[in-house]
Amino acid sequence: MQRDFKQLKNRKFDVLVCGGGIYGAWTAYDAALRGLKVALVDKGDWASATSSASSKLIHGGLRYLETFNFKLVKKSLTERRMLLQTAPHRVWPLRFGIPVYKNSRIGAFRLKCGLALYDFLAGDMPKTQAHQYHSKDDFIKHFPCLDPMGLMGGFTYFDAQTDDARFVLELIDGAISAGAVCVSYCEATELIEQNGIICGAVLQDKVNDEALRIEASLVVDTTGRWSVSFQNDKGSYRLTKGIHLIMPKTVTDEALLLTAQSDGRVFFVIPWYGLTLLGTTDTNYEGDIDKVTITSEDIGYLLGEANHVLKTTHWTGQDIIGKFAGIRVLQQSQDKNPSNLSRDWALKTSPNGLLSSIGGKFTSAREDSAIIVDVLCNQLGKPSVCQTFGKTFPWLTHTDYPALLDSSLLTAEQLGIDNDSAVWLVRRHGNRITEIFQLCTENPALVKRIRPELPFIMADFVFCAKNEMTIHLEDLLRRRIPLLILAKLSPDEFNRLANNAAAILSWDADKTQAEIAGCLQNQDIDWDFEK
Ligand SMILES: Cc1cc2nc3c(=O)[nH]c(=O)nc-3n(C[C@H](O)[C@H](O)[C@H](O)COP(=O)(O)OP(=O)(O)OC[C@H]3O[C@@H](n4cnc5c(N)ncnc54)[C@H](O)[C@@H]3O)c2cc1C
């Protein structure tokens, strides 16, 4: 994957997709597979906004059953099922536990009914995936971190997890292979109209500071929270903020769905690259959409609620390893409580023909994007059917996933890569893992982990820097390999990684310093001075 702004020049496109989060990625991929001439641009890195700040769940959303949104749950569960088959490296099973305490807001009977409905809406599933009730002793064996006081038992149920930023990247790579021109750090600054109808846009190359007028028969706005300014339409939707904290390891292979004591909201404790992802919040947001900040109230809420139910933690701010914030775009409603607002997706057509994707979920973005592409094809007079349903993911040409996993683990062992890192390598790269093995064969020093507690090896770092359209240091250290989120790096470690990246990307000393400064400016880094 290489960035090439020149490819946008002197061509007329059928479709220009603005915004390379999950909605833009699926739209560009499906449209390119259907034979349209597609350009996809993002003003930053791929998935640099909400699509790398989600809870990383591919799920139906158990809690939406409480608001009777069965349609959304069913749709998402259908997608979950398909993704587990078409992308077993990208989407993997994750079992959740829900403890039942004496004073739980939702008692065991209601929970049992909800989980039975959740399983039913998921369609045919193996018995092993169905929800289960566990006695108190058994449940504590699954989750020794829980406070046993008042615990009566608990349920476990099936859902799935992903790495959201890599999910988007893989689709962008697929779109490029299908013929789309995909350029990051390229902002659509103005829409061009002819007789009141959009016929292109002005694009600003943010790497070489060059502007370009691009012709496109149709333009799709998948800019997420920036849609408001893009369409010049205030008022039809509402923004809410959700934050996550990365905490030390608490759960192993199973996650927890917990209920907050203070307001009855649900929040998650999820295993993530060997650590814990704690989230999320849901508060109305009216601040700067370009710089979303995490407040001490956000942090206090999550730590307080977690400490309330996790007896082994007593977490303080000192224990926070990393943090990130995302913004939900929700349809406007009179309801004051953000958690009650619908997560439904909508496609809006403006009088000038601009198609805007509003709201939605990471899990169901494929199906929603297929609707966008249906509309595009109809308007272009090229009706066609969706190409992404049931299609194996771009980085999985190997159809027998268990065989790929087994053979990869064996090769990894022979090369001296530890088992945990090898499992994550398969998840992160699919069958491209052979290229990582090649790097390790050429230079055995690359089998070493970057940090002892994280399953990333140096060969992964080298591969991502070289092959994954890494433009800035932050792209590499935050989304390709999220070290800035998953570790408290020491200044020495950070500089060493920056210099490694510089050597791979042929940056001179000035450029490297500028990248370091840029990265530090955008990051809220907690340095680990003990290292
Ligand atoms: C806290 C939180 C947790 C969530 N957890 C889950 C979950 O576990 N599972 C799930 O299914 N869903 C989850 N969601 C929902 C999901 O993350 C979002 O629905 C999804 O990521 C939105 O994707 P998007 O493509 O619409 O927007 P974004 O990812 O925000 O992408 C918009 C892109 O447009 C670009 N852009 C903006 N303006 C321009 C311009 N002028 N020119 C070019 N590019 C531009 C931006 O740089 C950005 O990359 C969560 C959401 C939040 C906030």
Ligand as a Chemical Component Dictionary entry (heavy atoms), coordinates in Angstrom:
data_LIG
# 
_chem_comp.id                   LIG 
_chem_comp.type                 NON-POLYMER 
_chem_comp.pdbx_formal_charge   0 
_chem_comp.three_letter_code    LIG 
# 
loop_
_chem_comp_atom.comp_id 
_chem_comp_atom.atom_id 
_chem_comp_atom.alt_atom_id 
_chem_comp_atom.type_symbol 
_chem_comp_atom.charge 
_chem_comp_atom.model_Cartn_x 
_chem_comp_atom.model_Cartn_y 
_chem_comp_atom.model_Cartn_z 
_chem_comp_atom.pdbx_ordinal 
LIG C1  C1  C 0 -16.715 5.239  22.192 1  
LIG C2  C2  C 0 -17.284 4.483  21.035 2  
LIG C3  C3  C 0 -17.308 3.100  21.064 3  
LIG C4  C4  C 0 -17.841 2.400  19.987 4  
LIG N1  N1  N 0 -17.797 1.041  20.012 5  
LIG C5  C5  C 0 -18.304 0.338  18.982 6  
LIG C6  C6  C 0 -18.198 -1.073 18.977 7  
LIG O1  O1  O 0 -17.589 -1.682 19.860 8  
LIG N2  N2  N 0 -18.764 -1.743 17.941 9  
LIG C7  C7  C 0 -19.435 -1.097 16.934 10 
LIG O2  O2  O 0 -19.966 -1.772 16.060 11 
LIG N3  N3  N 0 -19.488 0.256  16.884 12 
LIG C8  C8  C 0 -18.933 0.984  17.870 13 
LIG N4  N4  N 0 -18.958 2.349  17.841 14 
LIG C9  C9  C 0 -19.500 3.026  16.651 15 
LIG C10 C10 C 0 -18.451 3.075  15.524 16 
LIG O3  O3  O 0 -17.168 3.252  16.035 17 
LIG C11 C11 C 0 -18.787 4.206  14.550 18 
LIG O4  O4  O 0 -20.102 4.032  14.097 19 
LIG C12 C12 C 0 -17.886 4.219  13.328 20 
LIG O5  O5  O 0 -16.532 4.116  13.667 21 
LIG C13 C13 C 0 -18.120 5.506  12.536 22 
LIG O6  O6  O 0 -17.336 5.428  11.371 23 
LIG P1  P1  P 0 -17.374 6.548  10.263 24 
LIG O7  O7  O 0 -16.643 6.009  9.091  25 
LIG O8  O8  O 0 -18.770 7.021  10.050 26 
LIG O9  O9  O 0 -16.634 7.829  10.906 27 
LIG P2  P2  P 0 -15.105 8.089  11.285 28 
LIG O10 O10 O 0 -14.408 6.873  11.696 29 
LIG O11 O11 O 0 -15.104 9.224  12.243 30 
LIG O12 O12 O 0 -14.449 8.532  9.903  31 
LIG C14 C14 C 0 -14.640 9.798  9.321  32 
LIG C15 C15 C 0 -13.358 10.145 8.559  33 
LIG O13 O13 O 0 -13.599 11.285 7.738  34 
LIG C16 C16 C 0 -12.394 12.020 7.645  35 
LIG N5  N5  N 0 -12.715 13.377 7.182  36 
LIG C17 C17 C 0 -13.391 14.332 7.856  37 
LIG N6  N6  N 0 -13.525 15.436 7.092  38 
LIG C18 C18 C 0 -12.916 15.178 5.906  39 
LIG C19 C19 C 0 -12.712 15.925 4.719  40 
LIG N7  N7  N 0 -13.176 17.172 4.583  41 
LIG N8  N8  N 0 -12.029 15.349 3.698  42 
LIG C20 C20 C 0 -11.547 14.068 3.813  43 
LIG N9  N9  N 0 -11.716 13.323 4.935  44 
LIG C21 C21 C 0 -12.400 13.862 5.957  45 
LIG C22 C22 C 0 -11.830 11.942 9.067  46 
LIG O14 O14 O 0 -10.439 12.188 9.088  47 
LIG C23 C23 C 0 -12.196 10.514 9.474  48 
LIG O15 O15 O 0 -11.122 9.608  9.272  49 
LIG C24 C24 C 0 -18.396 3.092  18.883 50 
LIG C25 C25 C 0 -18.361 4.488  18.851 51 
LIG C26 C26 C 0 -17.791 5.180  19.909 52 
LIG C27 C27 C 0 -17.718 6.665  19.854 53 
# 
loop_
_chem_comp_bond.comp_id 
_chem_comp_bond.atom_id_1 
_chem_comp_bond.atom_id_2 
_chem_comp_bond.value_order 
_chem_comp_bond.pdbx_ordinal 
LIG C1  C2  SING 1  
LIG C2  C3  SING 2  
LIG C2  C26 DOUB 3  
LIG C3  C4  DOUB 4  
LIG C4  N1  SING 5  
LIG C4  C24 SING 6  
LIG N1  C5  DOUB 7  
LIG C5  C6  SING 8  
LIG C5  C8  SING 9  
LIG C6  O1  DOUB 10 
LIG C6  N2  SING 11 
LIG N2  C7  SING 12 
LIG C7  O2  DOUB 13 
LIG C7  N3  SING 14 
LIG N3  C8  DOUB 15 
LIG C8  N4  SING 16 
LIG N4  C9  SING 17 
LIG N4  C24 SING 18 
LIG C9  C10 SING 19 
LIG C10 O3  SING 20 
LIG C10 C11 SING 21 
LIG C11 O4  SING 22 
LIG C11 C12 SING 23 
LIG C12 O5  SING 24 
LIG C12 C13 SING 25 
LIG C13 O6  SING 26 
LIG O6  P1  SING 27 
LIG P1  O7  DOUB 28 
LIG P1  O8  SING 29 
LIG P1  O9  SING 30 
LIG O9  P2  SING 31 
LIG P2  O10 DOUB 32 
LIG P2  O11 SING 33 
LIG P2  O12 SING 34 
LIG O12 C14 SING 35 
LIG C14 C15 SING 36 
LIG C15 O13 SING 37 
LIG C15 C23 SING 38 
LIG O13 C16 SING 39 
LIG C16 N5  SING 40 
LIG C16 C22 SING 41 
LIG N5  C17 SING 42 
LIG N5  C21 SING 43 
LIG C17 N6  DOUB 44 
LIG N6  C18 SING 45 
LIG C18 C19 SING 46 
LIG C18 C21 DOUB 47 
LIG C19 N7  SING 48 
LIG C19 N8  DOUB 49 
LIG N8  C20 SING 50 
LIG C20 N9  DOUB 51 
LIG N9  C21 SING 52 
LIG C22 O14 SING 53 
LIG C22 C23 SING 54 
LIG C23 O15 SING 55 
LIG C24 C25 DOUB 56 
LIG C25 C26 SING 57 
LIG C26 C27 SING 58 
# 
